Amino acid sequence: MKRWLMYMQIHSMKNQGFSTRQVAEKLELNFRTVSKYLKMSPEEFNQTILNRERRRNLSLYENVVINWLKEISRYDRRPSIRLVKRTLSG
């Protein structure tokens, strides 16, 4: 939500006649960020937000973590590791 507010503020200020540099200074943003957002349509901006959220999704690393835990469980006989191993195989 904060990103959309920023996007809307940038476009609103630009429509009011502020220069790109003035918008950047007023909102305390990088000039290049303001330029990039001004070039984006609302649909493009929404897609950018969705792509960022997808990259943060930990499910991308699920197989890596499972394989790592399986590898550790071969050498470590602590109860916590055995519990993880049972959970993964079950």
Secondary structure, 3 states (H helix, E strand, C coil): CHHHHHHHHHHHHHHCCCCHHHHHHHHCCCHHHHHHHHHCCHHHHHHHHHHHHHHHCHHHHHHHHHHHHHHHHHHCCCHHHHHHHHHHHC
